[in-house]
Amino acid sequence: MFYHRLQVVEYIFIAGSVVGCILAVASGQLIYAVVPLSISLLLNLINRLRFEQRIKRRLTNAIAQLHRQVLEESHALQEQQLQDAIAALKAQLPEYFSQLDAIDSKPSDSSINQLRTQYVSLEQSLSSVVQYLNSSSLLERVEHLEKAIASATVQTPGIHRQLANNWERRLEEMEQRLHAIESEDAQAPLTKAVTEPSLFPGMVKPSDSPQGDEASAVDGSWFIVHSNEQDAPNIATASLSTMNREQDGRGGFPPLLREEEASSPPFVESVPVESPSFSSPPPTWSPIHTLTGHSDWVRALAISPDGQTLASASFDKTIKLWQLSTGQLTHTCSEHSKGLLCVAISPDGQTLASGSFDETIKLWRLDTGKLIHTLTGHTGSVRSLAISPNNQLLISGSFDKTIKLWELETARLLGTLTNTEPVSAIALTADGQTLASGSVDGIITLWQLSAPDASVEPALRCTLTGNFSSVCSLAISPDGQLLAAGCTDGNVKLWQLNTVEPLNILQCHSGPVMSVVFSSEAQTLYSGGADGTIKIWHLKTGSQLGVLANDSTGSIMSIATSPNGQLIAGGGADSNVRIWQRNQ
């Protein structure tokens, strides 16, 4: 209303200006024209300013309303996705609980393994939902969704109680059997005693007798069964996570005749370490490059032996080759039909191998990015790759529960090792003699490669048990002394490789440990986690030396270090690769 009055006054003074001009001409005095004209111009200016403000307010309100509509539609879509995920989770719970009810009073080894695998799957599903909530922008719905998840998983503690009860019954049966056997042995003459030391610590060899005998560990974590004297030794280990692991050697190797299989002792809750005492301050790191170009998670990284080339593999189906020192993109390889999961560069720096969800392995020339071979044979996604130090053997681990050995030059399949669970990670010692494979059930298997070119069939060395979390990544120190496993529980487990003794548990991340890498001098360990950080650990003391934080909310999916230890590369869920340089 006030705005309209100003317009009316402006029109009146415009008319007065016309009359004033006439009077000024008639009387010869300009004041009659100047005064009304000045007032009309001032009113015009005021009206224009008010009109602009009015238009601006209308535009602002319109934009705000449009923004609210977009947010409401986005929130509705995300809420529907979360409801679908929770509904699928609820649909799986009755099946889990019905299987628990079906377990009899004397559970079999396979039923306990199946139960534990299903529990791991449930734990991973819950972790995925929680991770989605942490990355979601629906802060006002978090409390409601957390209550929904809590109500859907209120019965999961029953799984722990069921496992504990089943294991207690198993221990009682084993103790009764042991007492019965001891009574029989006390009445029968002792014919032979085995006094040879065990190949692996924590392993006890029972004495042989014509009737066969049995021995049970005091803590119930494993047991050994011997056949009679006339048969070859048949040793089996059993733990809470695995009872009887069979290897059938499909795809080129005959069934493995194992003379001895060992199970590592369990981890302790707290391992004492030396107090940190450094002669010089811990090194610091500075970011130097952020490599952009991928459009999805960067799941794997590898640096060439000369430290010049960085290869990054992404879920966007491409491999990008970068000049490490400058961060310049040199080549893009895009022959895979699905997202990539792993890459490896041969020790001679000539060949790049990549594994994918499309169940194939592709070999590329590192200098040109040209495709050389496509290796087929796996029936599941290829999760991890390793190349022998003599550039002759390529090893692949897959979710189809197999490890395949290939001749690198000809792409010929040499043999297949079979695992009882999907293989999630592999690692090879620097001498090419020992292969470690980790699976989703937390079991790590060590294989002895008698010949780096696999001309002699590999033999099962032992299995490392006691880890109740799925293995995400594996690494072996350059000197072949230490084995590190990054797990979904956020911890890194360390073993002494030659004695298979558990050494330490590093409580690293608040999410799964997606990648672990040893430094070239084997004194430092780098771990990358889903919490978006890279942590640096001093292995001798178990102390943390530093944290490299991602400048976004994305997880660290992969890490790699240069041969001289001066550069660290981290691939993230935000599709970027960041490079840090060590400060001198």
Secondary structure as GFF3:
##gff-version 3
##sequence-region A 1 584
A	DSSP	alpha_helix	2	27	.	.	.	ID=ss1
A	DSSP	alpha_helix	31	102	.	.	.	ID=ss2
A	DSSP	alpha_helix	109	135	.	.	.	ID=ss3
A	DSSP	three_ten_helix	139	141	.	.	.	ID=ss4
A	DSSP	alpha_helix	142	152	.	.	.	ID=ss5
A	DSSP	alpha_helix	157	187	.	.	.	ID=ss6
A	DSSP	beta_strand	214	216	.	.	.	ID=ss7
A	DSSP	beta_strand	223	225	.	.	.	ID=ss8
A	DSSP	beta_strand	285	291	.	.	.	ID=ss9
A	DSSP	beta_strand	298	303	.	.	.	ID=ss10
A	DSSP	beta_strand	309	314	.	.	.	ID=ss11
A	DSSP	beta_strand	319	323	.	.	.	ID=ss12
A	DSSP	beta_strand	328	333	.	.	.	ID=ss13
A	DSSP	beta_strand	340	345	.	.	.	ID=ss14
A	DSSP	beta_strand	351	356	.	.	.	ID=ss15
A	DSSP	beta_strand	361	365	.	.	.	ID=ss16
A	DSSP	beta_strand	371	375	.	.	.	ID=ss17
A	DSSP	beta_strand	382	387	.	.	.	ID=ss18
A	DSSP	beta_strand	393	398	.	.	.	ID=ss19
A	DSSP	beta_strand	402	407	.	.	.	ID=ss20
A	DSSP	beta_strand	412	418	.	.	.	ID=ss21
A	DSSP	beta_strand	423	428	.	.	.	ID=ss22
A	DSSP	beta_strand	434	439	.	.	.	ID=ss23
A	DSSP	beta_strand	444	448	.	.	.	ID=ss24
A	DSSP	beta_strand	459	464	.	.	.	ID=ss25
A	DSSP	beta_strand	471	476	.	.	.	ID=ss26
A	DSSP	beta_strand	482	487	.	.	.	ID=ss27
A	DSSP	beta_strand	491	496	.	.	.	ID=ss28
A	DSSP	beta_strand	501	507	.	.	.	ID=ss29
A	DSSP	beta_strand	513	518	.	.	.	ID=ss30
A	DSSP	beta_strand	524	529	.	.	.	ID=ss31
A	DSSP	beta_strand	533	538	.	.	.	ID=ss32
A	DSSP	beta_strand	543	549	.	.	.	ID=ss33
A	DSSP	beta_strand	556	561	.	.	.	ID=ss34
A	DSSP	beta_strand	567	572	.	.	.	ID=ss35
A	DSSP	beta_strand	577	582	.	.	.	ID=ss36
###
